[in-house]
């Protein structure tokens, strides 16, 4: 089986062949730390978290780099607005980022550099661009000359002449071309600044990611990822300045995740539909939000709505109810979860389920297909559980293997990280609108009706209880009830 990715640079699917066999270097643009993360940030973080998990499960040694932009116009504006230091603002929102990512089950990257930790290296790259004839200095500012780089626009599929003709960029007399971009910005009063050969100032946004990716992964590496909103101008500019300064290819495979809309509208503070991760997690469990964001192919847009998230919640509850039933037969889920170790999707001899799981993820990280397979597996397990008795050792062995397969798939997707007990304790419980003794009385009446094959009465009692938020579950040991969550 070959691993296939859609490469934004070529605008087609390509077989993934890393620079060095068995090893992968991957850089993903992180957040600019001036505010709380929103659900668009969550999608990007989760998509690339799954990609890293999957590559490692397939046996690759992955070096994953995800940065923090901690010096930027937005951070400076926020600091001035509320009267705090830019460093204080950045540290506050880095902490908030980790809190949000921890709740979503997003693993830390191998390296998580801050832009301010690499100012010296940025100055070196800017100087290299000046020396190579790709950059020019104007009153302490340094600009990249897009006309000097023949491949400019190749990544995003744009032509420089078209960009110029349709440009809405404000006219800047210091620039030789409207699309030239800042590599270094001359110091302004009240802004953070560092000394440089062109005078005090600070780096431009694009140079930061070029330097940090090159520093940790080399001048050419395997995968560069990020949200589709970063394709132009950020990634286009990264690519241009990196190749102009260092040669090489820079990133060989470019992977971009699609947008998140809210109720079919582009998310915007001005529209009042800006949803932070924390807003979303007030309405749903973190694993539910994670599964929802993986339920569409990563390149496709996904529309966030309470209705859609509620549907995901209902499906997720079914999975955890199945794990609950498995615990009754096999014992604790924690032991089965602990048995999963990397690499567990490499080599031959995978079960039919895991074989299909690998096939769908090998085809451009099709998490939607992988989620569908997990629900198929849950239905298969429930069917087996419907006829099981705890004394059937051979059936228990088969169920134990199926549970292990489910956990292996879940590990890649970063879900089912809790026991059923933990999950149901973490989600809001509905109030019982009927006395428990009355519930038991109705269950007894229903049992009598079923014994007499009075199915209409039995169904009526089930529906009566369901309307009050009570779910009945029939099993080998009789009928039990629970709250509908």
Buried (B, 14 or more C-beta within 10 A) or exposed (E): EEBBBBBBBEEEEBEBEBBEEEEBBBBBBBBBBBBBBBBBBBBBBBBBBBBBBBBBBBEBEBBBBBBBBBBBBBBBEBBEEEEEEBBEBBBBBBEBBEBBBEBBBBBEBBBBBBBBEBBEBBBEBBBBBBEEEBBBBBEBBBBBBBEBBEEBBBBBEBEBEEBBEEEEEEEEEEBBBBBBBBBBBBBEEEBBBBEBEBBEBBBBBBBBBBBBBBBBBEBBBBBBBBBBBBBBBBBBBBBBBBBBBBEBBBBBBBBBBBBBBBBEEEBEEEEEBBBBBBEBBEBBBBBBBBBBBBBBBBBEBBBBEEEBBBEBBEBBBEBBBBBBBBBEBBEEBEEBBEEBEEEBBEEEEBEEBBEBBBBBBBBBBBBBBBBEBBEEBBEBBBEBBEEBEEEEEEBBEBBBEBBBBBBBBBBBBBBBBBBBBEBBEEBEEEEBEBEEEEBEEBBEBBBEBBEEEEEEBBEBBBEEBEEBBBBBEEEEEEBEBEEBB
